[in-house]
Amino acid sequence: MSVQRLPNGGIVLFWCGATLKVLLVWLILSVVGCADRDGNTFRIGIPRPPVTLDPRFVTDATSSRLTRLLHRSLVDFDDEANPHSEIAQWQQLSPVHYRFSLDGDALFGDGTRVEASDVVATYSSVLDPLMGSPHRAPLLNIRGMEVIDARTVEFYLTKPDFRFTGLGTLGVNKG
């Protein structure tokens, strides 16, 4: 590449043939590579590949960001770090008893409904020491879970925990 100054202070860049060809090929491949052939493609750039896409085992930032796109959770946080419903409304029935009622539009990516049994299966697997989930320790206060109906699950705690609803950010897997 060479640079030539113009009388009005501007500059003109002259690219050598090989550099220009490389840039042109890169531009064409960039545009073709972004083409959405079927209308159902979602593409993003990430700094490194995810370690896992299973929310029960996520520990790195890339996996965390991607699983939040792929898996819905009971609870999420707003911009002021307050918990709010993502797919379920909750009630604190006592200091150690919570009820989560799944929203009617709580769906998995394949369009099937998220059910209370999926929630229990996800949290049970995290609590299973043989699974080795890194998210197990914060959930050890869960004494038990009960599916009331397809849309309702109840959690029973060993002791009161004001942070419990915030632990509902774990992405739910199909049971």
C-alpha positions as CSV (number, residue, x, y, z in Angstrom):
1,M,0.0,0.0,0.0
2,S,1.3,3.5,-0.8
3,V,-0.1,6.9,0.3
4,Q,-0.3,10.0,-1.9
5,R,-1.2,13.4,-0.5
6,L,-3.5,15.6,-2.4
7,P,-3.1,19.4,-2.7
8,N,-6.3,20.0,-0.5
9,G,-4.8,17.9,2.4
10,G,-6.6,14.7,1.6
11,I,-4.9,11.4,1.0
12,V,-5.3,8.6,-1.6
13,L,-4.4,5.1,-0.7
14,F,-3.0,2.8,-3.4
15,W,-3.2,-0.9,-2.7
16,C,-1.0,-3.4,-4.4
17,G,-2.8,-6.0,-6.4
18,A,-2.2,-8.9,-4.0
19,T,-3.5,-7.0,-1.0
20,L,-6.5,-5.8,-2.9
21,K,-7.3,-9.3,-4.0
22,V,-7.1,-10.6,-0.4
23,L,-9.3,-7.8,0.9
24,L,-11.9,-8.5,-1.9
25,V,-12.0,-12.2,-1.2
26,W,-12.3,-11.5,2.6
27,L,-15.2,-9.1,1.9
28,I,-17.0,-11.6,-0.4
29,L,-16.6,-14.5,2.1
30,S,-17.8,-12.3,4.9
31,V,-21.0,-11.3,3.1
32,V,-21.7,-14.9,1.8
33,G,-20.9,-16.4,5.2
34,C,-23.6,-14.2,6.8
35,A,-26.3,-15.2,4.3
36,D,-29.4,-16.6,6.1
37,R,-30.4,-19.5,3.8
38,D,-33.4,-20.8,5.7
39,G,-34.6,-17.8,7.7
40,N,-34.0,-19.7,11.0
41,T,-30.3,-19.0,11.5
42,F,-28.9,-17.0,14.4
43,R,-25.3,-16.0,14.1
44,I,-23.1,-14.3,16.7
45,G,-19.4,-13.7,17.1
46,I,-17.9,-15.1,20.3
47,P,-14.4,-14.7,21.6
48,R,-13.9,-18.4,22.3
49,P,-16.0,-21.6,22.0
50,P,-18.2,-22.5,25.0
51,V,-17.1,-25.2,27.4
52,T,-20.7,-26.5,27.6
53,L,-24.3,-25.5,26.6
54,D,-25.8,-27.4,29.6
55,P,-26.7,-24.8,32.2
56,R,-26.2,-27.3,35.0
57,F,-22.4,-27.2,34.3
58,V,-21.7,-23.7,33.1
59,T,-18.7,-22.0,34.7
60,D,-17.3,-19.7,31.9
61,A,-18.6,-16.4,30.5
62,T,-19.2,-17.6,26.9
63,S,-21.1,-20.7,28.0
64,S,-23.1,-18.6,30.4
65,R,-24.1,-16.1,27.8
66,L,-25.1,-18.7,25.3
67,T,-27.1,-20.9,27.7
68,R,-29.1,-17.8,28.7
69,L,-30.1,-17.6,25.0
70,L,-30.9,-21.3,24.8
71,H,-32.5,-22.1,28.2
72,R,-35.2,-20.3,30.1
73,S,-35.0,-19.9,33.8
74,L,-37.7,-19.5,36.5
75,V,-36.3,-16.1,37.5
76,D,-34.1,-13.4,36.0
77,F,-32.7,-10.1,37.3
78,D,-33.6,-6.6,36.1
79,D,-31.2,-3.8,35.5
80,E,-31.2,-3.0,39.2
81,A,-30.4,-6.6,40.2
82,N,-34.0,-7.3,41.5
83,P,-35.4,-10.8,40.8
84,H,-38.4,-10.9,38.4
85,S,-40.3,-13.7,36.7
86,E,-38.8,-15.1,33.5
87,I,-41.1,-18.1,33.0
88,A,-42.8,-18.5,36.4
89,Q,-44.5,-16.4,39.1
90,W,-43.6,-17.3,42.6
91,Q,-45.1,-17.1,46.1
92,Q,-43.4,-17.4,49.4
93,L,-45.9,-19.5,51.4
94,S,-43.7,-19.6,54.5
95,P,-40.0,-18.8,55.2
96,V,-39.1,-22.3,54.0
97,H,-41.8,-23.0,51.4
98,Y,-42.0,-21.5,47.8
99,R,-44.4,-22.1,45.0
100,F,-43.5,-21.4,41.4
101,S,-46.3,-21.3,38.8
102,L,-45.1,-21.6,35.2
103,D,-46.4,-19.1,32.7
104,G,-48.6,-20.4,29.9
105,D,-46.0,-19.3,27.3
106,A,-43.0,-21.1,29.0
107,L,-41.7,-23.1,26.1
108,F,-38.5,-24.9,25.2
109,G,-36.7,-24.0,21.9
110,D,-38.5,-26.8,20.1
111,G,-41.9,-25.4,21.0
112,T,-42.8,-27.9,23.7
113,R,-44.1,-26.6,27.0
114,V,-41.8,-26.4,30.1
115,E,-43.5,-28.4,32.8
116,A,-43.1,-28.6,36.6
117,S,-41.5,-32.1,36.1
118,D,-38.7,-30.5,34.0
119,V,-38.0,-28.0,36.7
120,V,-37.8,-30.7,39.3
121,A,-35.6,-32.9,37.1
122,T,-33.2,-30.0,36.4
123,Y,-32.8,-29.0,40.1
124,S,-32.6,-32.7,41.2
125,S,-29.8,-33.4,38.8
126,V,-27.9,-30.3,40.0
127,L,-28.3,-31.5,43.6
128,D,-27.2,-35.1,42.7
129,P,-23.6,-35.3,43.9
130,L,-22.8,-37.9,41.2
131,M,-23.6,-35.3,38.5
132,G,-20.8,-33.0,39.8
133,S,-22.6,-29.7,39.0
134,P,-20.7,-26.6,40.1
135,H,-24.0,-25.0,41.0
136,R,-24.8,-27.6,43.7
137,A,-23.5,-25.8,46.7
138,P,-25.9,-22.8,46.6
139,L,-28.9,-25.1,46.2
140,L,-28.1,-27.5,49.1
141,N,-30.6,-25.7,51.3
142,I,-33.4,-27.3,49.2
143,R,-34.9,-30.0,51.4
144,G,-37.3,-31.2,48.7
145,M,-39.4,-30.4,45.7
146,E,-42.9,-31.4,44.8
147,V,-44.8,-31.3,41.4
148,I,-48.3,-30.1,42.3
149,D,-49.5,-30.2,38.7
150,A,-48.0,-29.7,35.2
151,R,-47.6,-26.0,35.8
152,T,-46.8,-25.8,39.5
153,V,-43.8,-26.9,41.5
154,E,-43.1,-26.3,45.2
155,F,-39.7,-26.0,46.9
156,Y,-39.1,-26.8,50.6
157,L,-36.0,-25.4,52.2
158,T,-34.1,-26.6,55.3
159,K,-33.8,-23.1,56.7
160,P,-35.1,-19.6,55.5
161,D,-33.1,-18.0,52.8
162,F,-34.0,-14.5,51.5
163,R,-31.9,-15.2,48.4
164,F,-33.7,-18.3,47.3
165,T,-35.7,-16.7,44.5
166,G,-32.5,-15.4,43.0
167,L,-31.3,-19.0,42.8
168,G,-34.0,-19.6,40.2
169,T,-31.8,-18.3,37.4
170,L,-30.6,-21.9,36.6
171,G,-31.7,-22.7,33.0
172,V,-34.3,-25.5,32.9
173,N,-33.6,-28.6,30.8
174,K,-36.1,-31.0,29.4
175,G,-36.8,-33.7,32.1
